[in-house]
């Protein structure tokens, strides 16, 4: 009879809701904080993974979406819209169903993972594939929300950030204090903004003794915050973070500078190496974009930037099942055997 109630009920006093806000929830949040044994050994630190792929639609977006859809419903919206590299659209589509609303999603044509497209479809979203990248989709979504009766639920909507900051609360509640370092993949930069807000609030209210340094990692082909300029034609295999002009640019820079952290880039090769390490050595299957945080931590450790003995949390943002192509690609095909124990044993190397 005691299950996690979702982030609005669990953190109601820290969120902009009232008794009359209709709570639209799939019981998001309350995700596992998993000690990472191999990463801890490699870095000489105490590394934990915040496994956001365990959310109801398989990514951290659900934390923001329960807030965005609840507030949209409170304000009487009948339809919501978002631009997305896939996860936001999957989440918006699911929460819109719960709220009895119509959802419209704009995705970059040919550049979203199949699992995410499947989610938007099965939840009944109206999907448009835009002949452009995510940044173009966001421009279009903003224009539509300004001129038509449809509420924007991207992270430029501040209640999305409010919902997503609860992940930082959960981490401090579990560890008893803030970590020394928090590591995140960065795309549109809403999540690093949200975590930093959460950590700041808890420290201000005396629920943590300090705030972590925020380390963000972008994919090399989509690293505007590292370059210091908009990337016109972003590229990376980590389609979730294929973004050239992050909406929360200034907030991400503020999180970096106020926390004494940094934002760096990781190559697709480094992302895929971390992706395989997480699955094969930690037992945690994430989507490629999520592995950017871990790739970044390993890169920083190799560069001697990680002092041993620190407590580090890496957020892994989305579930590996959303984009399984990378798990299958390059892996040996399983062999086929007859229904025969001796043959099976021999093929498995047991005999
Ligand atoms: N990881 C995953 C799995 C994501 O889906 C995203 C963003 C990020 C990291 C980066 O987070 O944008 O807050 O810096 N996905 C958005 C979407 C853009 O449309 O689903 P961010």
Boltz pocket constraint, residues with backbone or C-beta under 6 A from the ligand:
constraints:
  - pocket:
      binder: B
      contacts: [[A, 59], [A, 61], [A, 83], [A, 84], [A, 85], [A, 86], [A, 87], [A, 88], [A, 89], [A, 155], [A, 185], [A, 186], [A, 187], [A, 188], [A, 189], [A, 190], [A, 191], [A, 192], [A, 240], [A, 241], [A, 287], [A, 289], [A, 290], [A, 317], [A, 318]]
      max_distance: 6.0
